[in-house]
Amino acid sequence: MKKLMVLAMTGSLLLTGNAVAVLAEETISEETTDEAVSEEAPTEAEAKNADDASTEAESDETEENSAQGDAVSDDEISPYRACEHTNSYKLAEDSHEATDTEGGLRHYVCSECGAEYSYQTDPLVYETNPKTGEPADQSGSSNPLLPSWEYVPDGEPHVFWSRDDEEWRVYLYGSHDKEGKSMCSAEQVLWSAPVYDLSDWRYEGVILDISEGNTYGGNMLFAPDAEYDVTTDTYYMVSSQVFENSVLRSSTSPAGPWDPDQALLTIPIKNSYDPSLYIEDGTIYMAVSNMTSGYADNEEISKMVEEDNYTTGMKHVASIYKLDGNADDGYEIAETTWCPTDERGFLPIFEGPSLTGYVDELGAYVLLYVSYEVGADGAFYNSAISYVWTDDLMNGTWHYGSNGIDNDVVGYDTSVLVSGDHGNVISDTSGRYVKNQETGEMEFTDFATYISGNNHGGMAKVNGKWYFFGHRQTNASNASRQAIVGQIGVGPAEDGSPVITPMELTSCGAADSMDAFSTWNANTTTYLLEAVDHPAPSTEGDNVHSDCLVNGPYVVADRDQDAVHTTCVTNLKDGNIVGYKYLDFGDAGTDTLKMLVSKTADCADGSVDLYLDAPSEDQGGTLAGTLELTADAVENAQNKEDGSNETSWSWLKADCQQEISGVHAVYFVFHGEEGKMICSFDQFGFERN
């Protein structure tokens, strides 16, 4: 248990979780009172470069103690924000934010009546998992990030302190592909996980619902974002209510409730598509995507867009608003920047700006956005997230960032890029960015290995490491998108300029690998091809490879939480490949492959080859085994399971041809009668003999 403290000022208290610390007078020791007052904390601005600020003098401590007055009795202690001045609490000077190694103290005083409360926070990095006592890691994490039946795209991750749980948690704010008929829905849901375990996700519930109508219009909610103002202990969320307004709301909890009838600010959606929030020193900044109709009335921007011949993608332009106001009286736009770049007076984007804000490791402000590219084969991609940076948020020039990857790709068309060049991409759910297993370096392949479509998300530092949270497509459509995560590298180049190394789209997500001897769902695949030499298709219409979308393999979507064996990989035919990065086999041993498959009466007989490291020997892969997928094998299987929809599933096994050790990518290459479906595939794993 954390030590409870009572601050020695009228109306003072401490919260740990949601509990009010009510202590008898005799339990308030001198030591406890001293703990309540720490050294003067740096301001938010100082905290950016803050390691040297931690040595600020504690000389004011005695004066602060004497100014606090006499300790209060139990009946003088008021509960959290109990006075009527709900939005009048301000951060006291004795507060200090947590660092990676030191906990923090947040102390708030009502500016109207003097009521106050405070609570402690843990260090930002947990070396051990508090629930298990084991070293903290993300070894249980996998993609998709949330349960197989959940579809939360456009995820914006934020690490907030949970008073209820008394721990740092990452909250994922996103759209909700609730029904699978179209993108998004009229409600938004929230999930959270402790920062030390990104496999332990908890459903926080529906946090905003406009399905019954509301004052501000729209019948769907697109791409929300939220932020925390430490100076007032207040959370803000902004959502696009399509196609009317984007609305800013406030709450005292990261999980809401968010009142659909509250509006601290409304902005027509043409000027606020996919809004994103960042708060610094109590000032709210909002990054938005401006539609063509949104900047049509701005003569200067419209002229620059026309002269630049900017006609690709959706022709959106980014801007950032600086807001002025408060949670009582509302907000207004005080300043606007159109994010001028080194090349032009505006920033062209496809959509989806995500304002990460100031990143200490880079010494710069970072803005992510959905880019638009055309590959060497003519396929266009809006599956990549790119970034720009500046050293002055509202007045600076924005520079296309570097991802540390060689940009020289033969035949790559740079004339239509809405990303500077592909060298500033940090995430691409088409799988075109891969890690070289020999060098450990990321490389750009210009070869899609997973069904592509729109991407949108944000980056966050979670338990000391940086991750990108975005989404992938399932069900061969853009209407069943699932959250994914991957680790990115954040740090300066040798010359001091910012570099963000892109994530690799993997099955293991935030983890380095998955245990080969656990049983994994087939839908954790992030490598899904019709053939070894055929790029994965796009869900976007009229794309080069879209014609093969319905002919190739895909992950089935199902929103029934009680369904069994329904979110499988199906439509598997001759030459199809299903891959998983990465599995850890540990020390060398003889293993048996096991796969859970289902065949209908019209499925052809076939087999599946197990390859390690690459899906063919020509690509450097090693054939490690073959499993027969015949009707007889399925019928005579010793272990069977019943699935929903009256399906029958059979566990089939085959011994591997060699000992396997270490970490490998695993690929299943299917063989059978051309054009005929062989089976559906729901789970797999290995057994050590």
C-alpha positions as CSV (number, residue, x, y, z in Angstrom):
1,M,0.0,0.0,0.0
2,K,1.2,3.5,-0.7
3,K,1.6,5.7,2.3
4,L,-1.4,8.0,2.8
5,M,-0.8,11.6,3.6
6,V,-2.9,14.5,4.8
7,L,-1.8,17.9,3.7
8,A,-1.8,20.4,6.5
9,M,-4.1,23.0,5.0
10,T,-7.8,23.5,5.5
11,G,-9.8,21.1,3.5
12,S,-6.8,19.0,2.5
13,L,-6.7,15.3,1.7
14,L,-4.9,12.7,-0.3
15,L,-6.4,10.3,-2.8
16,T,-4.8,6.9,-3.6
17,G,-7.0,5.4,-6.3
18,N,-10.4,6.9,-5.6
19,A,-10.1,6.4,-1.8
20,V,-10.0,9.5,0.4
21,A,-7.3,9.4,3.1
22,V,-9.1,10.0,6.4
23,L,-6.5,9.6,9.2
24,A,-7.0,10.1,12.9
25,E,-5.0,13.0,14.3
26,E,-2.7,10.8,16.2
27,T,-1.6,9.0,13.1
28,I,-0.4,12.1,11.4
29,S,3.3,12.0,12.2
30,E,5.9,14.7,11.5
31,E,7.4,12.4,8.9
32,T,4.1,12.1,7.1
33,T,3.6,15.9,7.1
34,D,7.1,16.5,5.8
35,E,6.5,14.0,2.9
36,A,3.6,16.0,1.7
37,V,5.8,18.9,0.7
38,S,8.6,18.1,-1.8
39,E,11.0,20.3,-3.6
40,E,9.6,22.9,-5.9
41,A,8.8,21.2,-9.3
42,P,9.9,22.5,-12.6
43,T,7.3,24.0,-14.9
44,E,6.1,22.1,-17.9
45,A,8.4,24.0,-20.2
46,E,11.4,23.4,-17.9
47,A,10.5,19.7,-17.8
48,K,11.3,19.3,-21.5
49,N,15.0,19.6,-20.8
50,A,14.4,18.5,-17.3
51,D,17.1,16.3,-16.0
52,D,19.1,19.4,-14.9
53,A,16.0,20.9,-13.3
54,S,15.7,18.2,-10.7
55,T,18.5,19.8,-8.6
56,E,16.4,23.0,-8.0
57,A,16.7,24.2,-4.5
58,E,14.5,23.0,-1.7
59,S,15.1,26.3,0.2
60,D,11.4,27.3,0.1
61,E,10.3,24.1,1.9
62,T,10.3,25.6,5.4
63,E,8.4,28.7,4.2
64,E,5.8,26.5,2.4
65,N,5.3,24.4,5.5
66,S,4.6,27.4,7.6
67,A,2.2,28.8,5.0
68,Q,0.1,25.7,5.0
69,G,-1.3,26.4,8.5
70,D,-2.6,23.9,11.0
71,A,-3.5,20.3,10.3
72,V,-7.1,19.6,9.7
73,S,-9.4,17.2,11.6
74,D,-11.2,14.4,9.9
75,D,-14.4,16.2,9.5
76,E,-12.7,19.1,7.7
77,I,-11.3,16.8,5.0
78,S,-13.3,17.2,1.8
79,P,-13.7,14.5,-0.9
80,Y,-12.2,14.8,-4.3
81,R,-13.4,18.1,-5.9
82,A,-16.2,18.2,-3.4
83,C,-16.7,22.0,-3.5
84,E,-19.0,23.5,-6.1
85,H,-16.0,25.0,-8.0
86,T,-15.4,21.9,-10.1
87,N,-13.1,23.4,-12.6
88,S,-11.3,25.8,-10.3
89,Y,-8.5,23.5,-9.1
90,K,-5.0,24.5,-9.9
91,L,-1.7,22.6,-9.6
92,A,0.2,23.7,-6.4
93,E,3.9,24.6,-6.6
94,D,5.0,21.7,-4.4
95,S,3.8,19.2,-7.1
96,H,6.3,17.4,-9.3
97,E,5.8,14.9,-12.1
98,A,7.1,11.4,-12.1
99,T,10.3,10.4,-14.0
100,D,11.3,7.0,-15.2
101,T,12.8,6.3,-11.8
102,E,11.1,8.6,-9.3
103,G,7.4,8.9,-8.4
104,G,5.4,12.1,-8.6
105,L,3.1,14.2,-6.4
106,R,0.1,16.1,-7.8
107,H,-1.4,18.6,-5.3
108,Y,-4.4,20.7,-6.3
109,V,-6.0,23.7,-4.6
110,C,-9.3,25.3,-5.5
111,S,-8.7,28.9,-6.4
112,E,-12.1,29.9,-5.2
113,C,-12.4,28.4,-1.7
114,G,-9.0,26.8,-0.9
115,A,-10.2,23.2,-0.8
116,E,-7.5,20.8,-1.9
117,Y,-6.5,17.2,-2.6
118,S,-3.4,15.4,-3.7
119,Y,-2.2,12.0,-4.8
120,Q,1.1,10.3,-5.6
121,T,2.1,8.6,-8.8
122,D,4.5,5.8,-9.4
123,P,7.7,6.1,-11.5
124,L,6.9,6.0,-15.2
125,V,8.8,2.7,-15.7
126,Y,8.0,-0.5,-13.8
127,E,11.0,-2.8,-13.6
128,T,8.8,-5.6,-12.3
129,N,5.2,-6.5,-13.0
130,P,3.4,-5.6,-9.7
131,K,0.9,-8.4,-10.2
132,T,3.3,-11.2,-10.7
133,G,6.6,-10.0,-9.2
134,E,8.3,-11.1,-12.5
135,P,10.5,-8.7,-14.6
136,A,8.2,-6.4,-16.6
137,D,8.2,-7.1,-20.3
138,Q,5.6,-7.3,-23.1
139,S,6.1,-11.0,-23.8
140,G,2.4,-11.8,-23.8
141,S,1.5,-9.1,-26.3
142,S,0.4,-10.0,-29.9
143,N,-1.4,-8.5,-32.8
144,P,-4.3,-7.8,-33.1
145,L,-3.8,-5.9,-29.8
146,L,-7.4,-6.3,-28.5
147,P,-9.7,-9.4,-28.3
148,S,-10.4,-11.0,-31.7
149,W,-14.0,-9.8,-31.6
150,E,-13.1,-6.1,-31.1
151,Y,-12.6,-3.6,-33.9
152,V,-11.0,-0.3,-32.8
153,P,-9.2,1.5,-35.6
154,D,-7.6,5.0,-35.6
155,G,-6.1,4.4,-32.2
156,E,-4.6,7.3,-30.3
157,P,-2.6,5.9,-27.3
158,H,-2.0,7.9,-24.1
159,V,-0.3,7.0,-20.9
160,F,-2.3,8.4,-18.0
161,W,-2.3,7.8,-14.2
162,S,-5.3,5.8,-13.0
163,R,-6.5,6.9,-9.6
164,D,-8.7,3.8,-9.5
165,D,-5.9,1.3,-10.2
166,E,-3.1,3.3,-8.7
167,E,-0.8,2.7,-11.7
168,W,0.2,4.1,-15.0
169,R,-2.0,2.7,-17.8
170,V,-2.1,3.2,-21.6
171,Y,-5.6,4.3,-22.8
172,L,-6.4,3.6,-26.5
173,Y,-8.9,6.1,-27.9
174,G,-10.2,5.2,-31.4
175,S,-13.1,4.8,-33.8
176,H,-15.4,1.7,-33.5
177,D,-16.1,-0.5,-36.5
178,K,-19.1,-1.8,-34.6
179,E,-21.1,-3.6,-37.3
180,G,-18.6,-4.2,-40.1
181,K,-20.9,-2.6,-42.7
182,S,-19.0,0.6,-42.9
183,M,-16.2,2.4,-41.2
184,C,-16.8,3.7,-37.7
185,S,-20.2,4.0,-35.9
186,A,-22.1,6.3,-33.7
187,E,-20.3,5.2,-30.5
188,Q,-16.8,5.2,-29.3
189,V,-15.3,2.6,-26.8
190,L,-12.2,2.7,-24.7
191,W,-9.7,0.0,-23.7
192,S,-6.8,0.4,-21.3
193,A,-3.9,-1.8,-20.1
194,P,-1.2,-1.4,-17.5
195,V,2.0,0.0,-19.1
196,Y,4.0,-3.0,-17.9
197,D,1.7,-5.6,-19.7
198,L,0.3,-4.8,-23.1
199,S,-1.4,-8.1,-23.2
200,D,-3.7,-7.3,-20.2
201,W,-6.4,-5.1,-21.9
202,R,-9.5,-4.1,-20.1
203,Y,-12.7,-2.8,-21.6
204,E,-13.6,0.6,-20.1
205,G,-17.0,0.8,-21.9
206,V,-18.8,3.1,-24.3
207,I,-17.4,6.5,-23.6
208,L,-19.4,8.5,-26.2
209,D,-22.6,7.7,-28.0
210,I,-24.5,10.0,-30.4
211,S,-26.8,7.3,-31.8
212,E,-29.9,8.9,-30.2
213,G,-29.0,12.3,-31.7
214,N,-27.3,15.3,-30.1
215,T,-27.0,19.0,-30.3
216,Y,-24.0,19.1,-32.6
217,G,-25.0,17.0,-35.5
218,G,-23.6,14.0,-37.3
219,N,-24.5,10.3,-37.2
220,M,-21.1,8.8,-36.9
221,L,-18.0,9.4,-34.8
222,F,-14.6,9.4,-36.5
223,A,-11.1,9.2,-34.9
224,P,-11.2,10.7,-31.4
225,D,-8.2,11.9,-29.4
226,A,-7.8,12.8,-25.8
227,E,-5.2,14.6,-23.6
228,Y,-4.6,15.4,-20.0
229,D,-4.0,18.9,-18.5
230,V,-1.8,18.3,-15.4
231,T,-2.3,22.0,-14.4
232,T,-6.0,21.5,-13.7
233,D,-6.2,17.6,-13.4
234,T,-8.6,17.6,-16.3
235,Y,-9.0,15.3,-19.4
236,Y,-10.1,16.6,-22.8
237,M,-11.4,14.6,-25.7
238,V,-12.2,15.7,-29.3
239,S,-14.3,13.7,-31.8
240,S,-15.4,14.3,-35.4
241,Q,-19.2,14.0,-35.6
242,V,-19.5,13.2,-39.3
243,F,-20.1,15.2,-41.3
244,E,-21.0,18.2,-39.2
245,N,-18.6,19.3,-36.4
246,S,-15.6,18.3,-34.3
247,V,-16.5,18.7,-30.6
248,L,-14.2,19.3,-27.6
249,R,-15.4,17.9,-24.3
250,S,-13.9,17.6,-20.8
251,S,-13.9,15.0,-17.9
252,T,-12.2,14.3,-14.6
253,S,-11.3,10.8,-15.7
254,P,-9.5,9.3,-18.7
255,A,-12.5,7.0,-19.1
256,G,-15.1,9.8,-19.0
257,P,-18.0,10.0,-18.9
258,W,-18.0,12.3,-21.9
259,D,-21.3,14.2,-22.1
260,P,-22.7,14.1,-25.7
261,D,-24.4,17.4,-25.0
262,Q,-21.3,19.2,-23.8
263,A,-19.3,21.3,-26.2
264,L,-16.4,23.4,-25.1
265,L,-15.6,24.1,-28.7
266,T,-17.2,23.1,-32.0
267,I,-15.4,23.4,-35.4
268,P,-17.0,22.6,-38.7
269,I,-15.6,19.2,-39.8
270,K,-14.3,20.6,-43.1
271,N,-11.8,22.5,-40.9
272,S,-11.3,19.8,-38.3
273,Y,-11.3,16.3,-39.9
274,D,-9.5,13.7,-37.7
275,P,-8.6,16.2,-34.9
276,S,-5.7,15.5,-32.5
277,L,-4.9,17.1,-29.1
278,Y,-1.7,18.1,-27.3
279,I,-1.5,20.1,-24.1
280,E,1.6,22.1,-22.9
281,D,1.7,24.3,-19.9
282,G,-2.1,24.3,-19.7
283,T,-2.5,25.4,-23.3
284,I,-4.5,23.1,-25.7
285,Y,-3.3,22.7,-29.3
286,M,-5.4,20.9,-31.9
287,A,-4.0,19.4,-35.1
288,V,-6.6,18.9,-37.9
289,S,-6.9,17.8,-41.5
290,N,-8.6,20.5,-43.6
291,M,-10.8,19.3,-46.5
292,T,-10.7,21.1,-49.8
293,S,-13.9,22.9,-48.8
294,G,-12.2,23.9,-45.6
295,Y,-9.4,25.9,-47.0
296,A,-11.3,27.1,-50.1
297,D,-12.1,30.4,-48.4
298,N,-8.4,31.0,-47.5
299,E,-7.1,32.8,-50.5
300,E,-3.4,32.4,-49.6
301,I,-3.6,28.6,-49.0
302,S,-5.8,28.0,-51.9
303,K,-3.4,29.8,-54.2
304,M,-0.4,27.8,-52.9
305,V,-2.3,24.5,-53.4
306,E,-3.2,25.4,-56.9
307,E,0.3,26.6,-57.8
308,D,1.7,23.4,-56.3
309,N,-0.6,21.3,-58.5
310,Y,-1.5,19.3,-55.4
311,T,-4.1,16.9,-56.7
312,T,-3.3,13.5,-55.1
313,G,-5.2,11.6,-52.5
314,M,-8.0,13.6,-50.8
315,K,-6.1,16.9,-51.2
316,H,-6.2,17.5,-47.4
317,V,-4.0,20.2,-45.8
318,A,-2.9,20.1,-42.1
319,S,-3.2,22.9,-39.7
320,I,-2.7,23.4,-35.9
321,Y,-4.9,25.6,-33.7
322,K,-3.9,27.1,-30.5
323,L,-6.9,27.4,-28.2
324,D,-7.7,29.9,-25.5
325,G,-10.3,29.4,-22.7
326,N,-11.2,27.1,-19.9
327,A,-13.4,24.2,-19.0
328,D,-16.1,26.5,-17.5
329,D,-16.4,29.1,-20.3
330,G,-15.4,27.1,-23.3
331,Y,-12.6,27.6,-25.8
332,E,-11.9,29.5,-29.0
333,I,-9.2,29.4,-31.6
334,A,-6.6,32.0,-30.8
335,E,-4.0,31.2,-33.4
336,T,-3.6,29.0,-36.5
337,T,-0.5,27.6,-38.3
338,W,-0.7,25.9,-41.7
339,C,2.5,24.0,-40.9
340,P,4.7,25.4,-43.6
341,T,7.4,23.0,-44.8
342,D,10.8,23.5,-46.3
343,E,9.3,22.9,-49.8
344,R,6.0,24.8,-49.6
345,G,3.8,27.0,-47.4
346,F,1.5,24.3,-46.3
347,L,1.7,20.6,-45.3
348,P,-0.2,18.2,-47.7
349,I,-1.5,15.1,-46.0
350,F,-3.9,12.3,-46.8
351,E,-5.7,12.6,-43.5
352,G,-5.2,11.6,-39.8
353,P,-2.9,14.1,-38.2
354,S,-1.6,13.0,-34.8
355,L,0.1,15.7,-32.8
356,T,2.6,13.8,-30.6
357,G,3.9,17.1,-29.2
358,Y,7.4,17.6,-27.8
359,V,9.6,14.5,-27.8
360,D,12.5,14.8,-25.4
361,E,14.7,12.3,-27.2
362,L,14.4,14.3,-30.4
363,G,14.4,17.8,-28.9
364,A,11.6,18.7,-31.3
365,Y,7.8,18.7,-31.8
366,V,6.5,15.8,-33.8
367,L,3.4,15.6,-36.0
368,L,2.3,12.3,-37.6
369,Y,-0.1,12.0,-40.6
370,V,-1.4,9.5,-43.1
371,S,0.6,9.7,-46.3
372,Y,-0.1,8.7,-49.8
373,E,2.4,6.9,-52.0
374,V,2.5,5.1,-55.3
375,G,4.8,2.0,-55.6
376,A,7.0,0.9,-58.4
377,D,4.2,-1.3,-59.7
378,G,1.6,1.5,-59.7
379,A,-0.2,0.5,-56.6
380,F,-1.1,3.4,-54.3
381,Y,-0.8,3.1,-50.5
382,N,-2.5,5.1,-47.8
383,S,-1.3,2.5,-45.3
384,A,1.8,4.4,-44.2
385,I,2.2,6.9,-41.4
386,S,4.8,9.6,-41.9
387,Y,6.1,12.4,-39.7
388,V,7.4,15.9,-39.7
389,W,9.1,17.9,-37.0
390,T,9.7,21.4,-35.9
391,D,11.4,23.3,-33.0
392,D,8.6,25.9,-32.8
393,L,5.1,24.6,-32.7
394,M,3.2,27.6,-33.9
395,N,5.8,29.7,-35.7
396,G,8.3,27.2,-37.0
397,T,9.0,25.5,-40.3
398,W,8.1,21.8,-40.4
399,H,10.8,19.4,-41.7
400,Y,10.2,16.0,-43.2
401,G,11.7,13.5,-40.8
402,S,14.1,10.7,-41.3
403,N,13.5,7.0,-40.6
404,G,17.1,6.1,-41.2
405,I,16.3,3.9,-44.3
406,D,17.9,4.2,-47.7
407,N,15.4,5.9,-50.1
408,D,16.9,4.6,-53.3
409,V,14.2,2.3,-54.8
410,V,14.4,1.6,-58.5
411,G,11.2,2.6,-60.3
412,Y,9.7,4.3,-57.2
413,D,7.5,7.2,-58.3
414,T,8.2,10.2,-56.0
415,S,6.1,12.6,-58.0
416,V,2.8,11.9,-56.2
417,L,4.0,11.4,-52.7
418,V,2.2,13.1,-49.9
419,S,5.0,12.3,-47.5
420,G,8.1,14.1,-48.6
421,D,9.5,10.7,-49.6
422,H,9.0,7.2,-48.1
423,G,12.0,7.9,-45.9
424,N,9.9,9.5,-43.2
425,V,7.4,6.6,-42.8
426,I,7.3,5.1,-39.3
427,S,4.5,2.6,-39.8
428,D,3.0,0.8,-42.7
429,T,0.4,-1.9,-42.2
430,S,1.0,-3.2,-45.8
431,G,4.2,-4.8,-44.4
432,R,6.6,-3.1,-46.8
433,Y,9.0,-2.3,-44.0
434,V,10.9,-5.3,-42.7
435,K,13.8,-6.0,-40.4
436,N,16.9,-7.6,-41.9
437,Q,17.4,-10.6,-39.5
438,E,21.2,-10.6,-40.2
439,T,21.8,-6.9,-39.6
440,G,18.8,-5.9,-37.4
441,E,18.3,-2.9,-39.6
442,M,14.9,-1.9,-41.1
443,E,14.6,-2.0,-44.8
444,F,12.0,-0.8,-47.4
445,T,10.9,-3.5,-49.9
446,D,8.1,-1.9,-51.9
447,F,6.3,-5.3,-51.7
448,A,3.1,-5.5,-49.7
449,T,2.8,-8.6,-47.6
450,Y,-0.6,-7.9,-45.9
451,I,-3.9,-6.6,-47.2
452,S,-3.5,-2.8,-47.2
453,G,-6.0,0.0,-46.6
454,N,-6.1,3.2,-44.7
455,N,-4.0,3.5,-41.6
456,H,-4.3,6.0,-38.7
457,G,-2.8,6.1,-35.3
458,G,-0.3,7.6,-32.9
459,M,2.9,7.0,-31.0
460,A,3.4,6.9,-27.2
461,K,6.2,6.1,-24.8
462,V,5.0,3.1,-22.7
463,N,7.1,1.8,-19.8
464,G,10.3,3.4,-21.2
465,K,9.9,2.3,-24.9
466,W,8.2,4.0,-27.9
467,Y,5.4,2.3,-29.8
468,F,3.2,3.1,-32.7
469,F,-0.5,2.1,-32.4
470,G,-2.5,1.8,-35.6
471,H,-4.8,-0.7,-37.3
472,R,-4.9,-3.4,-39.9
473,Q,-7.7,-4.6,-42.2
474,T,-9.6,-7.9,-41.8
475,N,-12.6,-9.5,-43.6
476,A,-11.2,-8.3,-46.9
477,S,-12.7,-4.9,-46.3
478,N,-12.1,-1.5,-44.7
479,A,-15.0,-1.9,-42.3
480,S,-13.5,-4.4,-39.8
481,R,-10.2,-2.8,-38.7
482,Q,-8.3,-4.0,-35.7
483,A,-5.8,-2.3,-33.5
484,I,-2.1,-3.2,-33.9
485,V,1.1,-2.1,-32.2
486,G,4.8,-2.2,-32.9
487,Q,8.0,-0.8,-31.4
488,I,9.7,2.1,-33.0
489,G,13.1,3.7,-32.5
490,V,13.2,7.3,-31.4
491,G,16.5,9.2,-31.1
492,P,18.8,11.7,-32.9
493,A,21.1,10.9,-35.8
494,E,24.8,11.6,-35.5
495,D,24.3,15.1,-36.7
496,G,21.5,15.6,-34.0
497,S,18.6,15.6,-36.4
498,P,15.5,13.6,-35.4
499,V,15.2,10.0,-36.5
500,I,12.2,7.7,-35.9
501,T,12.9,4.1,-37.0
502,P,9.7,2.4,-38.3
503,M,8.0,-0.5,-36.7
504,E,7.8,-3.8,-38.4
505,L,4.3,-5.3,-38.8
506,T,4.6,-8.5,-36.8
507,S,2.4,-11.0,-35.0
508,C,4.2,-10.5,-31.8
509,G,3.3,-6.7,-31.6
510,A,4.9,-5.1,-28.6
511,A,6.8,-8.2,-27.7
512,D,10.1,-9.3,-29.3
513,S,8.7,-12.8,-30.0
514,M,6.0,-15.3,-29.2
515,D,6.4,-18.6,-27.4
516,A,6.4,-21.2,-30.1
517,F,5.1,-23.8,-27.6
518,S,1.9,-21.8,-26.8
519,T,-1.2,-22.1,-28.9
520,W,-1.8,-19.1,-31.1
521,N,-4.8,-17.9,-33.0
522,A,-4.3,-18.0,-36.8
523,N,-5.7,-14.4,-37.0
524,T,-2.4,-13.1,-35.4
525,T,-1.0,-13.3,-38.9
526,T,0.4,-10.1,-40.4
527,Y,1.7,-11.8,-43.6
528,L,-1.0,-13.0,-46.0
529,L,-0.3,-13.5,-49.7
530,E,-2.0,-15.1,-52.6
531,A,1.3,-16.2,-54.0
532,V,5.0,-15.8,-53.1
533,D,5.5,-13.3,-56.0
534,H,2.2,-11.6,-55.8
535,P,1.9,-8.5,-53.5
536,A,-1.0,-8.4,-51.1
537,P,-4.1,-6.6,-52.4
538,S,-5.6,-3.3,-51.2
539,T,-9.0,-2.7,-49.8
540,E,-9.1,0.6,-51.6
541,G,-11.1,0.5,-54.8
542,D,-9.5,0.8,-58.3
543,N,-6.1,-0.1,-57.0
544,V,-3.7,-2.2,-59.0
545,H,-4.1,-5.4,-57.0
546,S,-7.7,-4.9,-55.7
547,D,-9.1,-7.4,-58.2
548,C,-7.6,-10.3,-56.3
549,L,-8.9,-9.2,-52.9
550,V,-11.8,-11.6,-52.8
551,N,-9.8,-14.4,-54.4
552,G,-7.0,-14.6,-51.8
553,P,-6.9,-15.6,-48.1
554,Y,-8.2,-13.3,-45.5
555,V,-9.0,-13.1,-41.7
556,V,-12.7,-13.5,-41.0
557,A,-14.3,-10.9,-38.8
558,D,-16.8,-11.9,-36.1
559,R,-18.1,-9.6,-33.3
560,D,-19.7,-12.3,-31.2
561,Q,-17.8,-12.5,-28.0
562,D,-19.1,-16.1,-27.3
563,A,-18.3,-17.5,-30.8
564,V,-15.8,-20.2,-31.1
565,H,-13.3,-20.7,-33.9
566,T,-14.9,-18.0,-36.1
567,T,-12.1,-15.4,-36.5
568,C,-10.0,-17.8,-38.6
569,V,-8.0,-17.4,-41.8
570,T,-10.1,-18.7,-44.7
571,N,-10.2,-19.1,-48.4
572,L,-6.9,-20.8,-48.4
573,K,-5.9,-22.1,-51.8
574,D,-2.9,-23.4,-53.7
575,G,0.2,-21.1,-53.3
576,N,-1.3,-19.0,-50.5
577,I,1.0,-18.0,-47.7
578,V,0.2,-17.3,-44.0
579,G,3.1,-16.0,-42.0
580,Y,4.0,-15.1,-38.4
581,K,6.8,-13.0,-37.1
582,Y,8.4,-14.1,-34.7
583,L,8.3,-17.4,-32.7
584,D,10.9,-18.3,-30.1
585,F,11.8,-22.0,-30.0
586,G,14.4,-21.7,-27.3
587,D,17.1,-24.3,-27.2
588,A,17.4,-26.9,-30.0
589,G,15.0,-29.7,-30.0
590,T,12.7,-32.0,-32.1
591,D,9.3,-30.5,-32.5
592,T,5.9,-31.4,-33.7
593,L,3.7,-28.8,-35.6
594,K,0.0,-28.8,-34.7
595,M,-2.7,-26.9,-36.7
596,L,-6.4,-26.6,-36.1
597,V,-8.2,-26.7,-39.5
598,S,-11.7,-27.2,-40.9
599,K,-12.8,-28.5,-44.3
600,T,-16.1,-28.3,-46.0
601,A,-17.4,-30.9,-48.4
602,D,-16.3,-29.0,-51.4
603,C,-12.7,-28.4,-50.2
604,A,-9.9,-30.0,-52.1
605,D,-7.2,-32.2,-50.6
606,G,-3.9,-30.5,-50.1
607,S,-0.9,-30.0,-47.8
608,V,0.9,-27.2,-46.1
609,D,4.7,-26.7,-46.0
610,L,6.3,-25.2,-42.9
611,Y,9.1,-22.7,-43.8
612,L,11.4,-20.9,-41.4
613,D,12.7,-17.3,-42.0
614,A,11.3,-16.9,-45.5
615,P,8.4,-18.5,-47.4
616,S,10.6,-20.2,-50.0
617,E,14.1,-21.5,-50.4
618,D,14.8,-19.0,-53.2
619,Q,14.2,-16.3,-50.6
620,G,16.4,-17.9,-48.0
621,G,13.8,-19.9,-46.2
622,T,14.2,-23.4,-44.8
623,L,11.6,-26.1,-45.3
624,A,11.1,-27.6,-41.9
625,G,8.1,-29.9,-42.4
626,T,4.9,-30.8,-44.3
627,L,1.4,-31.5,-43.0
628,E,-1.2,-33.3,-45.0
629,L,-4.6,-31.6,-45.3
630,T,-6.7,-34.3,-46.7
631,A,-10.3,-35.1,-46.0
632,D,-9.3,-38.4,-44.5
633,A,-6.8,-36.7,-42.1
634,V,-9.4,-34.3,-40.9
635,E,-12.0,-37.1,-40.5
636,N,-9.7,-39.4,-38.6
637,A,-8.1,-36.8,-36.4
638,Q,-7.9,-37.9,-32.7
639,N,-8.6,-34.4,-31.3
640,K,-11.6,-32.4,-32.6
641,E,-13.4,-29.3,-31.5
642,D,-16.8,-27.9,-32.2
643,G,-17.0,-24.4,-33.5
644,S,-19.9,-22.0,-33.8
645,N,-22.0,-22.1,-36.9
646,E,-22.0,-25.9,-36.7
647,T,-18.4,-26.2,-37.9
648,S,-16.1,-29.0,-36.9
649,W,-12.4,-28.5,-36.4
650,S,-9.6,-31.0,-36.3
651,W,-6.1,-30.9,-34.8
652,L,-3.6,-32.2,-37.3
653,K,0.0,-32.9,-36.5
654,A,3.3,-33.5,-38.3
655,D,6.9,-33.9,-37.0
656,C,9.4,-31.3,-38.1
657,Q,12.2,-32.5,-40.3
658,Q,15.0,-30.9,-38.2
659,E,15.8,-29.5,-34.8
660,I,14.7,-25.9,-34.4
661,S,16.2,-23.4,-32.0
662,G,16.1,-19.6,-31.5
663,V,13.7,-17.0,-32.9
664,H,12.3,-17.5,-36.4
665,A,9.6,-16.1,-38.7
666,V,7.2,-19.0,-39.5
667,Y,5.4,-19.4,-42.9
668,F,2.7,-21.8,-43.9
669,V,2.6,-22.4,-47.7
670,F,-0.5,-24.2,-48.9
671,H,-0.6,-26.6,-51.8
672,G,-3.6,-28.2,-53.6
673,E,-5.7,-28.2,-56.7
674,E,-5.5,-24.9,-58.5
675,G,-8.4,-22.5,-57.8
676,K,-9.9,-24.8,-55.1
677,M,-10.2,-23.9,-51.4
678,I,-8.2,-26.3,-49.3
679,C,-9.3,-25.4,-45.7
680,S,-9.8,-22.8,-43.1
681,F,-7.2,-22.4,-40.4
682,D,-7.8,-21.2,-36.8
683,Q,-5.0,-22.1,-34.4
684,F,-1.5,-23.4,-34.4
685,G,1.5,-24.2,-32.2
686,F,4.4,-26.5,-31.6
687,E,5.1,-29.3,-29.2
688,R,8.5,-30.3,-28.0
689,N,9.1,-34.1,-28.3
